Amino acid sequence: MTAISLEAPHDVAAREALLDLCMGPDRKLKSSERLRAGRRPSDGLAFSAHGPDGRLAGTVRLWDVETGDGRAALLLGPLAVHPWFRARGLGGDLMRAALAAAEALGHGVVILVGDAPYYARFGFSAARTSALEMPGYFARERLLARELAPGALDGAHGLIRPSGVLLPAAADPAASDLAVARLRAIA
């Protein structure tokens, strides 16, 4: 049995290790990371799942972003489940908890970059994202959205950009790693 709760400060190191395990060393180079780096997740929208022994089994976070025409949205990700807990429905439980919380908090739309067949079961599709762009490379067919409020994406277009609260650089290990990766790419 796993328990899903709001992420706690003591989950940070375990979350980073879980993300490295599940997504590999290049996870911080993805276009979605450009929208998350150096920012805090949206208030009340970062979740952890703990196994019976208390260890972190899964994580999902949502981030404040806006479309090129200034519409507020959330970016979901990353969603990760420890290999020991896969095929038990924990990823789905985390998704449902995150989406229900986002809707309860009054958010209108959730955007993500991911596997369309997996996320379709939660109401995500590429039908409303054709006029949206991610910073950097992204696979168009993987840019998905789910409206929590009907019409939230009507006419939305342009480059998705971060709008969340900035963290002090020292408080975000991903921000410093991303900065190093960007410097290496330039050199």
Protein Blocks (a to p, Z undefined) as FASTA:
>chain_A
ZZdddddfklmmmmmmmmmmmnojmlmmpmklmmmgopacdehiaccdddfkopafbdcd
ddddddfkopacddeddddddfklgonommmmmmmmmmmmmmmnopabdcddddfklmmm
nopafklmmmpccehjddfklmccddfbghklgoiacjdddfbdcddfklmmklmmmmmm
mmmmmZZ
